[in-house]
Amino acid sequence: MSAQTGATLTADPGVAMLALRRNPRRAHLIVSSLLGKHVPVPAQVPLSAAAALGALVRGALDHTPYVLGFAETATALGHGVARVCSAGGGQAPYAHTTRRPVPEGAHVLRFEEEHSHAVEQVLAIRDDTALRDPGRALVLVDDELSSGRTAVNAVRVLQQRWPRETYVLASLLDVRTSAQRAANVTEVADLGACLRSVTLAEGSVHLPLDLTTTAAKVIASAAAPPVSTRSQVPVVRWQLSMTAPLTSAYGWQAADEQAMRAAVALLATRLELPGVVLVLGDEEFLYAGQLLAQELGPHVCTSSTTRSPALVVDEPGYPLRTVISFGATDDPDRAAFAYNVLPSACPDRGPAPGFDHIVLLLDRPVPPHAESGLLRQLACAARTGVQVVVVGSGTEAAVRRTA
C-alpha cells in the first residue's frame, strides 16, 4: 500500500500497521496489532497491553486517577488500564465516551473527534462525584495518538465542567511529532492544567499531501474482497445475566468489574468449542468478549465489529484481509463491519485464518434485521457453528440456552 500511496508508518508491525480508510476526512487508518478490534488476536494480547499501559500510568502518578476511554476503539483498552492503575495497583474509577443514546439524568459533555467517520464523542456520567476532585488526575486512553487534537478537544470541555490540575494521555502507539506534542502541552497549559503522556510504543507516520486523492483512486480500483461460499452452520443462542451494568460508558467501579468477570466465567463453563475460536464483540461492547476469550483458553481469539469503513486488500502484509458488512445492531440504516472474520483466500492467510466457531456477544436483544444480516453472514463464515450470547442485567449471574 505504501508503494501505491506514498504513505508510511514507522512502527513495529507487532504494534500497528497502516491501512486505507473510506473516509474523506482521513484517508489512512492505523490498525493496532494489540487492540483486539480490527485484527483478531488471542485475548491475552490486548489484556496484557492494557495492563502494561496501566502500569505506566500508575508509575506517572502518586494517587488513583479517573480513567476515561475513547469510543469506540479504546473502550476495552480503557477498562484494562483502569483495572490496574489505582495507587495500590487495583481498580480505578472508569468510564468511556459513547455514541449511543444518553440516559436521563446523566452529566453530559460533547466534543469532536475531528478526523473520524463519526465526529461527535459524548461523555455521559451518572455519578460525577469522583470527577469533582481537582487534585485527581484524569487519564485519557486511546489506541493511538496521531495529532492529539481529540484529546485536547476533550480537555477543553472537561476543564469547563470538572476543572483539574493534571491530565495524562495514555496510548498504545504515539506517532505525534515533537512539535505536535509541545503544542498539545501548551494548549492544555493555557486551559490551566498540566498534560503528561505515556505510551507503549512510539513511531512516526508520513502522509503525502495528495493522499486523499491517491487513496480514492486506489480504493476505486481495488479488487472485490473475498466472500463466503459456504452454507450456513447452526446458530445456538444464549442469555447471560449479570449484576454489572451492561455498559461502562456511564461509570464503572471495582464491584462492577468483579460482577462481569464472574458472569463471563460462568458462561465459559457452558461453552464447549473445539478448534479455532473467535469471540466477537459489538462496537463499543468488546471488553466482555475479551474476558470470555481469556476464560475459554489461551488460543481463543477476540475482535469486534466496528463503524470504521476501510479498504480491504487480501494480500500478505496488509492488516485488513477480509470483511463482512451489515446493518449495525442499533441502526439498520448505518453500515457496520467485521474485519478478518472471513478466511483469506491466500495461502498465507495472516490475520484472517478462518474460524471453526464464532461467539457473538451483544448487549441488546438480536434485532430482526440482524438475523438476515450479521448473523447470517457469521453463519456462512464459521466452519462449524455460531454461538450468539445476549447479555442482560439480572439480580445474579445466570446463563441459559434459549435456542
C-alpha positions, 0 to 999 in steps of 0.5 A: 500500500505504501508503494501505491500511496506514498504513505508510511508508518514507522512502527513495529508491525507487532504494534500497528500497521497502516491501512486505507480508510473510506473516509474523506476526512482521513484517508489512512487508518492505523490498525493496532496489532494489540487492540483486539478490534480490527485484527483478531488476536488471542485475548491475552494480547490486548489484556496484557497491553492494557495492563502494561499501559496501566502500569505506566500510568500508575508509575506517572502518578502518586494517587488513583486517577479517573480513567476515561476511554475513547469510543469506540476503539479504546473502550476495552483498552480503557477498562484494562488500564483502569483495572490496574492503575489505582495507587495500590495497583487495583481498580480505578474509577472508569468510564468511556465516551459513547455514541449511543443514546444518553440516559436521563439524568446523566452529566453530559459533555460533547466534543469532536473527534475531528478526523473520524467517520463519526465526529461527535464523542459524548461523555455521559456520567451518572455519578460525577462525584469522583470527577469533582476532585481537582487534585485527581488526575484524569487519564485519557486512553486511546489506541493511538495518538496521531495529532492529539487534537481529540484529546485536547478537544476533550480537555477543553470541555472537561476543564469547563465542567470538572476543572483539574490540575493534571491530565495524562494521555495514555496510548498504545502507539504515539506517532505525534511529532515533537512539535505536535506534542509541545503544542498539545502541552501548551494548549492544555497549559493555557486551559490551566492544567498540566498534560503528561503522556505515556505510551507503549510504543512510539513511531512516526507516520508520513502522509503525502499531501495528495493522499486523499486523492491517491487513496480514492483512486486506489480504493476505486480500483481495488479488487472485490474482497473475498466472500463466503461460499459456504452454507450456513452452520447452526446458530445456538443462542444464549442469555447471560445475566449479570449484576454489572451494568451492561455498559461502562460508558456511564461509570464503572467501579471495582464491584462492577468489574468483579460482577462481569468477570464472574458472569463471563466465567460462568458462561465459559463453563457452558461453552464447549468449542473445539478448534479455532475460536473467535469471540466477537464483540459489538462496537463499543461492547468488546471488553466482555468478549475479551474476558470470555476469550481469556476464560475459554483458553489461551488460543481463543481469539477476540475482535469486534465489529466496528463503524470504521469503513476501510479498504480491504486488500487480501494480500500478505502484509496488509492488516485488513484481509477480509470483511463482512458488512451489515446493518449495525445492531442499533441502526439498520440504516448505518453500515457496520463491519467485521474485519478478518472474520472471513478466511483469506483466500491466500495461502498465507492467510495472516490475520484472517485464518478462518474460524471453526466457531464464532461467539457473538456477544451483544448487549441488546436483544438480536434485532430482526434485521440482524438475523438476515444480516450479521448473523447470517453472514457469521453463519456462512463464515464459521466452519462449524457453528455460531454461538450468539450470547445476549447479555442482560442485567439480572439480580445474579449471574445466570446463563441459559440456552434459549435456542 
